[in-house]
Amino acid sequence: MVARESAQAWYSHLMLRPATMLLPLLLLGACAEAGAPCYTSIDCLDNELCVDGRCRLSCKGDDDCFDVDVCRHGYCQAATAAVDAGQAGADAGEGDASAHDAAGHERRDQDASQTDSSTPDTTTPDTTTPDTVQLDTTTPDTVQHDTTQPDMAQPDMAQPDTSAQVDGAANDAFAPPCNGPAPAPELCDPNDPALRACYTFDHDLLAASDDIQDGSQYANHGTSSDVAHETGVVGLAVSFTGQEGSHISVDDSASLNITGELSIEAWIYARSLPAAGRVGILDNNNQYGLFIFDTGEFRCGVGSEHLYAGAAATGTWTHIACVLDDSGTWLYQDGALAGYRVSSGTISTTPADPMILGANSPSGDNFDGLIDSLRIWQASRSEDEICWAAQR
């Protein structure tokens, strides 16, 4: 619904322009192909995304775009370009018949036959207030922070500063409505071969080998150092101090040397943002990683290719998802598309350094905050799957 409101606000702004300026824009196919140059989405308007160096109008469906455009990949584009992109994505995806790959492409690669070649509908867009999803604020479905008595499971470890803690419920106010059936409540499915690591952080922290339990079938357990338990979005979360040595280390393994498609999801609560440089949420050195930079943006890194998008904030839970498929790299914040870039889809499997949670691998860039429900797949998660995960 955010994209729909943004599109209508932009349309109202457009109607205030002189007719001599309006006609060329409409003949160009609205703003889908005539956006301003950009480097990242922060160079664009609030209702736009930076795609391939141009600001494009964001959307959730074709109704959010002008009549000559269609909504594909979260932004408005000319119908002929969307058909070509959809066909290219379908051709590139032939031969991969797994259920996860099919789900990952369901929303991003539309069949070209669905494009209407008839005369475009020129009906004036509806500028009335769009429907919004009403949230039940009286009984949230997630575990709440107890700010008067924090749950600290490690009495023998240093107590982190919890003065900045707030309600641990999911940031549902910014999550879009989801399509399709809701997934099973189980976070970690040990029968899913594509799920390569799954950390609930609900197990005891023993400051010993393998005290961070992996719920996937690959047993990629981690070893904690200078971390503690606090109340999370679902159950418990792990708290990092932001100081050198506060992290979780996971030994290198073949199951984490992911090639092809990739998805990373996590709930993040930042107490502070880096004054300079970056902090690491997850880093499998030179292979893939998720960081927060001093610009306030998230960075989804795959090999040497990096996507900067989204807006990090302190004092609130945020759901972040990084997805790589055969068409590019995607970053979602709170279930909504925040950024996209074309990429080669190539992931290195070296070096053999440990994967680090809460910092950079092999060291440094330590994160000050909490992480909950972190999962890694060798598959591209669909938009609907990511949307539902952001509702927990």
C-alpha positions in Angstrom: 0.0 0.0 0.0 3.0 2.3 0.5 3.8 2.2 -3.2 0.2 2.9 -4.2 0.1 6.0 -2.0 3.4 7.2 -3.3 2.2 6.8 -6.9 -0.9 8.8 -6.3 1.0 11.6 -4.6 3.4 11.7 -7.5 0.5 11.8 -9.9 -1.1 14.7 -8.0 2.2 16.5 -8.1 2.5 15.9 -11.9 -1.0 17.3 -12.5 0.2 20.7 -11.2 2.8 21.0 -14.0 2.1 23.2 -17.1 0.5 21.3 -20.0 3.6 21.9 -22.1 5.6 19.9 -19.6 3.0 17.2 -18.9 2.4 16.0 -22.5 6.0 15.0 -23.2 6.2 13.0 -20.0 3.0 11.1 -20.8 4.2 10.4 -24.3 7.4 8.9 -22.8 5.4 6.3 -20.8 5.0 8.2 -17.6 8.2 8.2 -15.5 9.1 4.6 -15.9 11.7 5.2 -18.6 12.4 8.9 -17.9 13.7 8.9 -14.4 16.5 11.2 -13.1 20.1 9.7 -13.0 21.0 8.1 -9.6 23.6 6.1 -7.8 21.4 4.8 -4.9 17.8 5.1 -4.0 18.6 8.0 -1.6 19.2 10.1 -4.8 15.6 9.6 -5.8 12.2 10.8 -4.4 10.6 8.9 -1.5 8.3 7.1 -4.0 11.1 6.0 -6.3 13.8 3.3 -6.5 17.2 3.6 -8.1 17.3 0.9 -10.8 20.2 0.6 -13.3 21.2 4.2 -12.7 17.7 5.8 -13.1 15.0 6.7 -10.6 11.9 4.6 -11.2 8.4 4.9 -9.7 8.0 2.2 -7.0 4.9 0.0 -7.1 3.2 -3.2 -5.8 0.9 -3.8 -8.8 0.0 -2.5 -12.2 -2.7 -0.2 -10.7 0.1 1.9 -9.1 1.6 2.7 -12.5 0.3 4.9 -15.4 -1.8 3.1 -18.0 1.0 2.6 -20.5 3.3 1.0 -17.9 3.3 -2.2 -15.8 4.7 -3.1 -12.4 7.6 -5.5 -12.5 10.3 -6.1 -9.9 8.8 -3.5 -7.6 9.0 -0.5 -10.0 7.0 0.8 -13.0 8.4 0.2 -16.5 7.2 0.2 -20.1 5.1 -2.9 -20.9 7.4 -3.9 -23.8 10.5 -3.8 -21.6 8.7 -5.8 -18.9 7.9 -8.5 -21.5 11.5 -8.7 -22.7 12.8 -8.9 -19.1 10.3 -11.5 -18.1 11.1 -13.7 -21.1 14.8 -13.3 -20.5 14.4 -14.3 -16.8 12.3 -17.3 -17.9 14.9 -18.5 -20.4 17.7 -18.1 -17.9 15.8 -20.1 -15.3 15.1 -23.2 -17.5 16.5 -26.4 -16.2 16.2 -25.6 -12.4 13.1 -27.5 -11.3 13.3 -27.3 -7.5 10.4 -26.0 -5.5 12.4 -23.2 -4.0 13.6 -21.9 -7.4 10.0 -21.9 -8.7 8.7 -20.0 -5.7 11.6 -17.5 -5.9 10.7 -16.5 -9.5 6.9 -16.6 -9.1 6.6 -12.9 -8.4 9.7 -11.5 -10.1 9.5 -13.2 -13.5 6.0 -12.8 -15.0 5.0 -14.8 -18.1 5.1 -12.6 -21.2 1.7 -13.9 -22.4 0.0 -12.0 -19.6 0.8 -8.7 -21.2 -2.3 -7.0 -22.8 -1.5 -5.9 -26.3 -4.9 -4.1 -26.7 -5.4 -0.4 -26.6 -4.2 0.9 -23.1 -6.9 1.9 -20.7 -6.8 5.7 -20.4 -9.1 5.9 -17.4 -7.9 8.6 -14.9 -6.0 7.0 -12.0 -8.0 6.8 -8.8 -6.7 9.5 -6.5 -8.9 8.6 -3.5 -7.3 7.4 -0.3 -6.2 3.8 -0.8 -7.2 1.0 1.5 -4.8 0.4 4.4 -4.2 -2.7 6.5 -5.5 -2.2 10.0 -3.2 -3.7 12.7 -4.2 -5.1 16.0 -2.2 -3.0 18.4 -3.9 -4.5 21.5 -2.6 -8.0 21.2 0.6 -8.3 19.2 1.6 -11.7 18.0 5.2 -11.4 18.9 7.1 -11.5 22.2 7.3 -8.0 23.8 10.4 -6.4 25.4 10.1 -6.1 29.1 11.8 -2.8 29.6 11.5 -2.9 33.4 13.1 -6.4 33.9 15.2 -7.5 30.9 15.5 -11.3 30.5 19.2 -12.0 30.8 20.0 -15.7 30.6 23.7 -15.3 31.4 24.3 -14.1 34.9 28.0 -14.8 34.6 28.4 -12.5 31.6 28.7 -8.7 31.4 25.2 -7.1 31.3 24.8 -5.0 28.2 23.1 -1.6 28.4 19.4 -2.1 27.9 18.3 1.5 28.4 17.6 1.9 24.7 15.4 -1.2 24.4 11.8 -0.7 23.3 8.9 -2.9 22.3 10.2 -6.0 20.7 7.2 -6.5 18.4 7.8 -6.5 14.7 7.6 -3.2 12.8 4.3 -4.2 11.3 3.3 -0.6 10.5 5.6 -0.6 7.5 5.1 -4.2 6.3 2.9 -4.6 3.2 -0.1 -7.0 3.0 1.0 -10.5 1.9 -0.4 -12.7 -0.9 -0.8 -16.5 -0.7 -1.3 -18.7 2.3 0.7 -18.0 5.5 3.7 -20.3 6.0 4.0 -22.9 8.8 5.0 -21.2 12.1 8.2 -23.4 12.3 11.2 -21.2 11.7 13.7 -23.9 11.0 12.7 -26.9 8.8 15.3 -29.6 9.1 13.8 -31.4 6.1 14.5 -28.5 3.8 17.7 -29.2 1.9 17.9 -25.5 0.7 18.0 -24.2 4.2 21.7 -24.1 5.0 21.6 -22.4 8.4 18.9 -21.4 10.8 19.5 -19.7 14.2 16.6 -19.0 16.6 19.1 -18.0 19.4 16.8 -19.6 22.0 19.3 -22.1 23.3 21.5 -21.6 26.3 24.6 -19.4 25.8 27.5 -21.4 27.4 30.4 -19.4 26.0 31.6 -22.8 24.7 32.0 -24.6 21.4 28.8 -25.0 19.4 26.6 -23.2 22.0 24.7 -21.4 19.1 22.6 -24.2 17.7 21.8 -24.4 14.0 18.3 -25.8 13.3 19.0 -26.9 9.7 20.0 -30.4 8.7 23.6 -29.2 8.2 24.6 -28.6 11.8 26.4 -25.3 11.2 26.6 -24.6 14.9 28.3 -21.4 16.1 30.5 -20.5 19.1 29.6 -17.3 21.0 32.0 -14.7 22.5 30.9 -11.8 24.8 27.2 -12.0 23.9 24.1 -12.3 25.9 20.4 -13.2 25.7 17.6 -10.6 25.5 13.9 -10.8 24.5 13.6 -10.9 20.8 10.9 -10.8 18.1 10.2 -14.5 18.6 11.5 -15.9 21.9 15.1 -14.8 22.6 17.6 -12.8 20.6 21.3 -12.6 20.9 22.8 -9.3 22.0 26.2 -7.9 20.8 28.1 -5.2 22.7 29.7 -3.4 19.7 33.1 -4.1 21.1 36.0 -6.1 19.6 35.5 -9.8 20.4 31.7 -9.7 20.7 30.5 -12.0 17.9 29.5 -15.5 16.9 31.9 -17.7 14.8 30.7 -20.5 12.6 33.3 -22.8 11.1 33.6 -22.9 7.3 31.7 -25.8 5.7 30.8 -27.0 2.2 27.1 -26.3 2.9 27.8 -22.6 3.5 29.9 -22.3 0.3 26.8 -21.4 -1.6 26.7 -21.0 -5.4 23.9 -19.9 -7.6 20.8 -18.6 -5.8 21.0 -17.2 -2.2 18.7 -15.7 0.4 19.6 -14.2 3.8 16.9 -13.1 6.3 17.2 -11.7 9.8 15.5 -9.5 12.4 17.8 -6.6 13.5 17.7 -4.2 16.4 20.4 -1.6 16.3 21.3 0.4 19.5 23.6 2.6 17.5 24.7 3.2 13.9 28.4 3.4 13.0 29.9 6.9 13.2 32.2 6.0 10.3 32.6 2.9 8.1 30.3 0.0 8.7 29.2 -2.8 11.1 28.6 -6.4 10.2 25.4 -8.3 10.7 26.7 -11.4 8.9 29.9 -12.0 6.9 31.1 -15.1 5.1 34.4 -13.4 4.0 34.5 -12.4 0.3 31.5 -14.7 -0.4 28.4 -13.0 0.9 27.5 -10.6 3.7 25.0 -8.1 5.2 26.3 -4.8 6.7 25.0 -1.4 7.9 27.0 1.6 6.7 27.5 5.1 8.3 25.2 6.4 5.5 22.4 4.6 7.2 22.0 2.2 4.3 22.1 -1.6 4.4 24.6 -3.4 2.1 23.9 -6.8 0.6 27.2 -8.0 -0.8 27.7 -11.0 -3.1 31.4 -11.4 -4.0 32.6 -8.1 -5.3 29.1 -6.8 -6.2 27.3 -4.7 -3.6 23.7 -3.4 -3.4 23.2 -0.4 -1.1 19.5 0.2 -0.1 17.1 0.7 2.7 17.3 2.9 5.8 18.6 1.6 9.1 17.2 3.0 12.3 18.0 2.7 16.0 15.6 1.6 18.8 13.3 -0.6 16.6 13.2 -4.1 15.1 13.7 -4.3 11.3 13.3 -7.3 9.1 16.0 -7.5 6.4 16.2 -9.9 3.4 18.9 -10.2 0.8 18.1 -12.3 -2.3 20.3 -13.3 -5.3 18.6 -14.9 -8.3 19.6 -15.2 -12.0 18.4 -11.7 -12.8 20.1 -9.7 -10.0 20.4 -8.8 -6.3 17.4 -7.7 -4.3 17.1 -6.1 -0.8 13.8 -6.1 1.2 13.2 -4.1 4.3 10.1 -5.0 6.5 8.7 -7.1 3.7 8.9 -4.4 1.0 11.4 -4.1 -1.9 14.0 -1.4 -0.9 16.5 -1.8 -3.8 17.6 -3.9 -6.8 20.7 -4.1 -9.1 21.6 -6.3 -12.0 24.4 -8.6 -11.0 26.3 -11.6 -12.5 25.0 -14.0 -9.9 28.5 -15.4 -9.3 29.4 -16.3 -5.7 33.0 -17.2 -4.7 33.5 -20.2 -2.4 36.9 -19.0 -1.0 38.5 -18.2 1.4 37.9 -20.8 4.1 37.5 -18.2 6.9 34.7 -18.7 9.5 31.4 -17.1 8.9 30.9 -14.3 11.5 27.6 -13.0 13.0 27.6 -9.6 14.6 30.9 -8.4 13.0 33.1 -8.6 9.9 35.0 -11.8 9.0 37.6 -12.4 10.1 37.4 -9.5 12.6 36.4 -5.9 13.3 33.3 -3.8 12.4 31.4 -5.0 15.5 27.6 -4.5 15.7 26.0 -2.9 18.7 22.5 -4.4 18.9 20.4 -7.6 18.7 19.9 -10.2 16.0 17.0 -12.7 15.9 15.8 -15.5 13.6 18.7 -15.5 11.1 18.4 -17.9 8.2 20.4 -18.7 5.0 19.2 -20.6 2.0 20.7 -21.8 -1.3 17.5 -20.6 -3.0 15.9 -17.3 -4.0 12.9 -16.7 -1.6 9.8 -15.2 -3.2 8.4 -11.8 -2.4 5.4 -13.4 -0.7 7.7 -15.7 1.5 9.7 -12.6 2.5 6.6 -10.6 3.2 5.2 -13.3 5.5 8.5 -13.6 7.3 8.3 -9.9 8.1 5.0 -10.4 9.8 6.3 -12.6 12.6 
